[in-house]
Amino acid sequence: MEVGITSAGAGINWAEHWRAMVSQRAGSRGNRPTDYWDRRAPSYARITRDRTDSFLRVLEPYLSPRKTLIDVGAGAGRHAVPLAARLEWVTAVEPSEGMRAQIPHRDNITVVASTWQDADVAQADLVICCHVLYGIEDPVSFLEKLQSSARERLFVMMREGPVPHPVTMLRRRLHGQPELPIPQFSDLFMLLMQMGIAPDVDFVRYPVFNRYKDMDEAVADCQSLVGDDWDEARARTVLEEMLIKDGDELVIDSGIALAGIAHWQPETS
């Protein structure tokens, strides 16, 4: 599928716009450690374990015990595990070894150790992809593969608004400037329209609490995302102001996140 330059958004090439954002953001941080998600997996699992997930309510009308699903970028299994209880089979595609280790075993979940671009998986009735596309430089081929893998319906969720992570505030406090632009749901919507896809859209809001076992874990998490401008002494001071003790954990309230969910029947259906 070829993306036209003038088919949507007053002449903006949304694929190139997306690519430029991802490239600029990556370049501003230097090279993020390749094991970032492996190391962050335990804290990420803690962040999402108690979250009321409105995304599952959007999927509800399309679920049935005889259907199959692919979860692209399954993370710690926050969607794959509850969906396995409602479906015949779930294939969880996740490149991070640390994240895969957090996915509880279920007899009807297959975990595939791969990026989506390299994954070799059979089609499923449903395909979901939640909060994955932010760092993908070539979103068109990524979306095309998602679409070709879904028999009945495809769901893609992305945030609209600031990244709900302590590093967003930390960068502002340390450097006096906002984060560089990152692809958001509105960019996804315009890109899909330019690709000739007019999706149904649902918006969800949910609180985000970032949880850490101690200060060192919080510092390491933020340092991985800041890059060359890191100032650990000042960062620790700011984080100490932000962190709240909650039992055995340290918590940062990152506010209410807004996310959009684009979903549609694939062209092959």
C-alpha positions as CSV (number, residue, x, y, z in Angstrom):
1,M,0.0,0.0,0.0
2,E,1.5,3.3,-1.1
3,V,1.2,6.4,1.1
4,G,0.3,9.5,-0.9
5,I,1.7,12.9,0.0
6,T,-1.5,14.9,-0.5
7,S,-4.3,12.5,0.3
8,A,-4.8,13.7,3.9
9,G,-3.7,16.5,6.2
10,A,-3.3,19.4,3.8
11,G,-0.3,17.9,1.9
12,I,1.6,16.5,4.9
13,N,3.2,13.1,4.3
14,W,2.3,11.6,7.6
15,A,4.7,8.6,7.2
16,E,7.6,11.0,6.8
17,H,6.4,13.3,9.6
18,W,6.3,10.2,11.8
19,R,9.7,9.0,10.8
20,A,11.2,12.5,11.4
21,M,9.8,12.5,15.0
22,V,11.1,9.1,15.8
23,S,14.6,9.8,14.4
24,Q,14.9,13.2,16.1
25,R,13.9,11.8,19.4
26,A,16.3,8.9,19.2
27,G,19.2,11.1,18.2
28,S,18.6,13.5,21.1
29,R,19.1,10.7,23.6
30,G,22.0,8.9,22.2
31,N,21.8,5.1,22.2
32,R,19.3,3.8,24.7
33,P,20.6,0.5,26.2
34,T,19.4,-2.5,24.2
35,D,18.4,-4.2,27.5
36,Y,16.2,-1.3,28.6
37,W,13.0,-3.2,28.6
38,D,14.6,-6.3,30.1
39,R,15.7,-4.2,33.1
40,R,12.5,-2.3,33.4
41,A,10.2,-5.3,33.1
42,P,9.7,-5.9,36.9
43,S,8.8,-2.2,37.5
44,Y,6.6,-2.1,34.4
45,A,4.7,-5.2,35.6
46,R,4.1,-3.5,38.9
47,I,2.9,-0.3,37.2
48,T,0.2,-2.2,35.2
49,R,-0.8,-5.0,37.5
50,D,-3.6,-3.1,39.3
51,R,-4.6,-0.8,36.5
52,T,-8.3,-0.9,35.5
53,D,-8.0,-1.5,31.7
54,S,-10.6,0.3,29.7
55,F,-9.0,-1.2,26.5
56,L,-10.5,-4.6,27.3
57,R,-14.0,-3.0,27.5
58,V,-13.5,-1.8,23.9
59,L,-12.6,-5.4,22.8
60,E,-15.5,-6.9,24.7
61,P,-18.1,-7.0,21.8
62,Y,-15.6,-8.8,19.6
63,L,-14.6,-11.6,22.0
64,S,-15.9,-15.2,22.0
65,P,-14.5,-18.5,23.2
66,R,-13.7,-19.8,19.7
67,K,-11.7,-16.8,18.5
68,T,-7.9,-16.4,18.4
69,L,-5.8,-13.2,19.0
70,I,-2.3,-11.9,18.4
71,D,-1.0,-9.4,21.0
72,V,1.8,-7.5,19.3
73,G,4.2,-6.1,21.9
74,A,2.6,-8.1,24.7
75,G,4.9,-6.7,27.4
76,A,4.3,-8.4,30.7
77,G,1.1,-9.9,29.5
78,R,-1.4,-7.4,31.0
79,H,-3.8,-8.0,28.0
80,A,-2.7,-11.4,26.9
81,V,-3.5,-13.1,30.2
82,P,-7.0,-11.8,30.8
83,L,-7.9,-12.3,27.1
84,A,-6.7,-15.9,27.2
85,A,-9.5,-16.6,29.7
86,R,-12.0,-15.3,27.0
87,L,-10.6,-16.7,23.8
88,E,-9.5,-20.0,22.3
89,W,-5.9,-19.0,21.9
90,V,-3.6,-16.0,22.3
91,T,-0.2,-15.5,20.6
92,A,1.9,-13.0,22.5
93,V,4.7,-11.5,20.5
94,E,7.3,-9.8,22.7
95,P,11.0,-9.1,21.9
96,S,12.2,-8.4,25.4
97,E,13.3,-11.4,27.4
98,G,12.7,-9.6,30.7
99,M,9.1,-8.8,29.7
100,R,8.5,-12.4,28.5
101,A,9.6,-13.7,31.9
102,Q,6.8,-11.7,33.5
103,I,4.1,-13.3,31.5
104,P,2.3,-15.9,33.6
105,H,2.0,-19.4,32.0
106,R,-1.4,-20.2,30.5
107,D,-2.1,-23.4,28.5
108,N,-3.6,-21.3,25.6
109,I,-0.9,-18.7,25.3
110,T,2.0,-19.0,22.9
111,V,4.8,-16.6,23.6
112,V,6.9,-15.6,20.5
113,A,10.3,-14.1,21.2
114,S,10.5,-11.6,18.3
115,T,10.0,-8.1,17.2
116,W,6.8,-7.8,15.2
117,Q,8.7,-7.0,12.0
118,D,10.5,-10.4,12.3
119,A,7.7,-12.5,13.7
120,D,6.4,-15.4,11.8
121,V,3.0,-16.1,13.1
122,A,-0.3,-17.4,11.6
123,Q,-3.3,-15.2,11.1
124,A,-5.7,-14.7,14.0
125,D,-9.2,-13.5,14.2
126,L,-8.2,-10.4,16.2
127,V,-4.9,-8.5,16.5
128,I,-4.1,-5.9,19.1
129,C,-1.1,-3.5,19.4
130,C,-1.0,-1.3,22.4
131,H,1.6,1.5,23.0
132,V,4.1,0.0,20.7
133,L,4.4,2.3,17.7
134,Y,6.1,5.3,19.4
135,G,9.6,4.2,18.4
136,I,8.8,2.6,15.0
137,E,10.4,4.5,12.2
138,D,8.5,2.8,9.4
139,P,4.9,2.7,10.7
140,V,3.4,1.9,7.3
141,S,5.0,-1.5,6.8
142,F,4.3,-2.2,10.6
143,L,0.6,-1.4,10.1
144,E,0.4,-3.3,6.9
145,K,1.7,-6.5,8.6
146,L,-0.8,-6.0,11.5
147,Q,-3.6,-5.7,9.0
148,S,-2.6,-8.7,7.0
149,S,-2.5,-10.8,10.2
150,A,-6.0,-10.1,11.3
151,R,-9.0,-11.9,9.8
152,E,-11.8,-10.0,11.6
153,R,-10.6,-6.9,13.4
154,L,-7.5,-4.9,14.3
155,F,-7.0,-2.6,17.4
156,V,-4.2,-0.1,17.7
157,M,-3.9,2.0,20.9
158,M,-1.6,5.0,21.4
159,R,-1.5,7.9,23.8
160,E,-2.5,11.5,23.1
161,G,-0.5,13.9,25.2
162,P,2.7,13.8,27.3
163,V,4.5,10.6,28.1
164,P,3.2,9.6,31.6
165,H,6.7,8.9,33.0
166,P,8.8,10.7,35.6
167,V,11.4,11.5,33.0
168,T,8.9,14.0,31.3
169,M,8.9,16.2,34.4
170,L,12.6,15.5,35.1
171,R,13.7,16.8,31.7
172,R,11.6,19.9,32.2
173,R,13.1,20.5,35.7
174,L,16.7,19.7,34.7
175,H,16.8,21.4,31.3
176,G,13.9,23.8,31.4
177,Q,12.4,22.5,28.1
178,P,9.6,20.1,27.2
179,E,10.1,16.7,25.7
180,L,10.7,16.4,21.9
181,P,7.5,15.5,19.9
182,I,6.6,11.8,19.9
183,P,4.1,10.1,17.6
184,Q,0.6,10.2,19.2
185,F,-2.8,8.9,18.4
186,S,-3.7,11.9,16.3
187,D,-0.6,11.1,14.1
188,L,-1.8,7.5,13.8
189,F,-5.3,8.6,12.8
190,M,-4.0,10.9,10.1
191,L,-1.6,8.3,8.8
192,L,-4.3,5.7,8.6
193,M,-6.5,8.1,6.7
194,Q,-3.7,8.7,4.3
195,M,-3.3,4.9,3.9
196,G,-7.0,4.7,2.9
197,I,-8.2,3.4,6.3
198,A,-11.0,5.1,8.1
199,P,-11.1,3.4,11.5
200,D,-13.6,3.5,14.3
201,V,-12.2,5.4,17.3
202,D,-12.7,5.1,21.1
203,F,-10.9,7.1,23.7
204,V,-10.0,5.9,27.2
205,R,-8.5,7.6,30.2
206,Y,-6.7,6.0,33.0
207,P,-4.4,7.0,36.0
208,V,-0.7,6.2,35.7
209,F,1.3,5.4,38.8
210,N,5.0,4.6,38.2
211,R,6.2,2.1,40.8
212,Y,9.8,1.4,41.9
213,K,11.3,-0.9,44.5
214,D,13.8,1.8,45.6
215,M,15.4,5.0,44.6
216,D,18.2,3.3,42.6
217,E,15.6,1.6,40.4
218,A,13.9,4.9,39.7
219,V,17.2,6.7,39.0
220,A,18.3,3.9,36.6
221,D,15.0,4.0,34.8
222,C,15.1,7.7,34.2
223,Q,18.8,7.8,33.3
224,S,18.1,5.3,30.4
225,L,15.7,7.7,28.9
226,V,17.5,11.0,29.4
227,G,20.8,10.1,27.7
228,D,23.8,12.4,27.5
229,D,22.3,15.3,29.5
230,W,22.0,13.2,32.7
231,D,22.9,14.9,36.0
232,E,22.4,12.3,38.6
233,A,22.8,14.5,41.7
234,R,20.1,16.9,40.5
235,A,18.0,14.1,39.2
236,R,18.0,12.4,42.6
237,T,16.9,15.6,44.3
238,V,14.0,16.1,41.9
239,L,13.0,12.4,42.2
240,E,13.0,12.6,46.0
241,E,10.5,15.4,45.7
242,M,8.3,13.4,43.4
243,L,8.4,9.9,45.0
244,I,5.8,8.8,47.6
245,K,6.3,5.8,49.9
246,D,3.6,3.1,49.4
247,G,4.3,0.1,51.5
248,D,7.5,-1.5,50.2
249,E,7.5,0.6,47.0
250,L,8.1,4.1,45.8
251,V,5.4,5.7,43.7
252,I,5.2,8.7,41.4
253,D,1.7,9.8,40.4
254,S,2.0,10.7,36.7
255,G,-1.6,11.8,36.3
256,I,-4.3,10.8,33.9
257,A,-3.4,9.4,30.5
258,L,-5.6,9.8,27.5
259,A,-5.3,7.2,24.8
260,G,-7.1,6.6,21.5
261,I,-7.9,3.2,20.1
262,A,-8.3,2.9,16.3
263,H,-10.0,-0.3,15.2
264,W,-11.2,-1.6,11.9
265,Q,-11.9,-4.6,9.7
266,P,-8.8,-5.4,7.6
267,E,-9.0,-5.2,3.9
268,T,-8.6,-8.9,3.6
269,S,-11.8,-9.6,5.5
